[in-house]
Amino acid sequence: MRALLTAASLAVLALPGAAMAGDKPDPKGEAQLEKMLEGRVAGKPVKCLTNHTLQNATVIDRTAIVYRVGSKLYVNRPTSGADRLDDDDILVTTLYGSQLCNIDKIDLVDRGSRMWSGFVLLGEFVPYERVRTSAR
């Protein structure tokens, strides 16, 4: 049984779209995300978002997917495959129920060739809200 689990673990690492433990953050993606979140503060991460509240998704190259829900931005840094994210990819999301959750997989399709280009495994969704300043 142990050998089977070890083999399965190694197979997952070989999958296209799987991130390696030593992957470094993409500086350009991090800068783009920082600019998008300017003036906002992070809240407590959540595991799922209700599908009908999602307005759009923005892909930050090799970094994250940002979902807009009303005035909040939810940042999802995939637990695997973030290095495959490309803002020119189409996100193909299959929902099981009415929520998008941190255990879901999203397939990536190249916009030009319409060919599958990888996948990401979602992490937790971190909400970011604008900082409210008190008027004096």
C-alpha positions in Angstrom: 0.0 0.0 0.0 2.8 2.4 0.9 4.5 1.8 -2.5 1.2 2.6 -4.2 0.8 5.9 -2.4 4.4 6.8 -3.1 3.9 6.1 -6.8 0.7 8.1 -6.9 2.5 11.0 -5.2 5.3 11.0 -7.7 2.9 10.7 -10.6 1.1 13.9 -9.5 4.5 15.8 -9.6 5.0 14.7 -13.2 1.7 16.1 -14.4 1.8 19.1 -16.6 0.6 22.2 -14.7 1.9 20.9 -11.4 4.1 23.4 -9.6 7.3 22.3 -8.0 8.0 23.0 -4.4 11.0 25.3 -5.2 9.1 27.5 -7.7 9.8 31.2 -7.1 7.2 33.9 -7.4 7.0 35.7 -10.8 8.2 39.3 -10.2 6.1 40.7 -13.0 3.0 38.9 -11.8 3.5 39.9 -8.2 3.9 43.6 -9.3 0.7 43.4 -11.4 -1.2 41.9 -8.4 0.2 44.5 -6.0 -1.0 47.3 -8.3 -4.4 45.7 -8.6 -4.7 45.4 -4.8 -3.4 48.9 -4.1 -5.6 50.6 -1.4 -7.1 47.3 -0.3 -6.6 45.2 2.8 -6.7 41.4 3.1 -9.5 39.7 5.1 -9.8 36.2 6.4 -9.4 33.5 3.7 -12.5 31.5 2.6 -12.7 28.1 1.1 -15.5 28.7 -1.4 -17.2 31.4 -3.4 -20.8 31.1 -4.5 -21.0 30.8 -8.3 -23.8 33.3 -8.9 -21.9 36.1 -7.1 -18.8 35.9 -9.3 -18.7 38.7 -11.8 -15.4 38.0 -13.6 -12.0 36.6 -13.3 -8.6 38.1 -14.1 -5.6 35.9 -14.6 -2.3 37.3 -13.3 0.5 35.6 -15.2 2.3 32.8 -13.3 0.8 34.2 -10.0 -2.9 34.1 -9.2 -6.5 34.4 -10.4 -8.5 37.4 -9.1 -12.3 37.1 -8.8 -14.5 40.1 -8.5 -17.5 39.8 -6.2 -19.2 43.1 -5.9 -16.6 45.6 -4.6 -14.4 42.8 -3.2 -11.5 41.2 -5.0 -10.8 37.5 -4.0 -7.2 36.4 -4.8 -6.7 32.7 -5.4 -3.1 31.6 -5.5 -3.3 28.0 -6.8 -1.7 25.3 -4.7 -0.5 23.7 -8.0 0.0 24.9 -11.5 0.4 28.7 -10.9 3.4 28.6 -13.2 1.1 27.7 -16.0 -1.2 30.7 -15.6 -1.2 33.0 -18.7 -3.5 36.0 -19.0 -4.1 34.9 -22.6 -5.6 31.6 -21.5 -9.2 30.7 -21.2 -10.3 29.4 -17.8 -12.5 26.3 -18.2 -14.2 25.7 -14.9 -16.4 22.7 -14.1 -18.5 23.3 -11.0 -19.8 20.5 -8.8 -22.7 22.2 -7.1 -23.1 26.0 -6.8 -19.7 26.9 -5.4 -16.2 27.3 -6.6 -13.9 25.9 -3.9 -10.3 25.5 -2.9 -10.3 21.9 -3.9 -11.5 22.5 -7.5 -9.4 22.2 -10.7 -9.5 24.7 -13.5 -8.3 23.7 -17.0 -6.4 26.3 -19.1 -7.0 26.5 -22.8 -4.7 28.6 -25.1 -6.8 31.4 -26.7 -5.0 31.2 -30.0 -4.8 27.5 -30.7 -7.8 26.4 -28.6 -5.6 23.6 -27.2 -5.4 22.5 -23.6 -2.3 24.1 -22.0 -2.5 22.9 -18.4 -4.5 23.2 -15.2 -4.4 24.7 -11.8 -5.6 23.4 -8.4 -7.2 26.2 -6.5 -6.1 27.4 -3.1 -8.1 29.5 -0.6 -9.7 32.7 -1.6 -8.4 35.8 0.1 -10.8 38.7 0.1 -9.5 42.3 -0.4 -11.6 45.3 0.4 -10.9 49.0 -0.1 -9.6 50.8 3.0 -12.2 53.2 4.3 -10.9 56.5 5.4 -12.9 58.6 7.9 -14.0 62.0 6.7 -13.0 65.0 9.0 
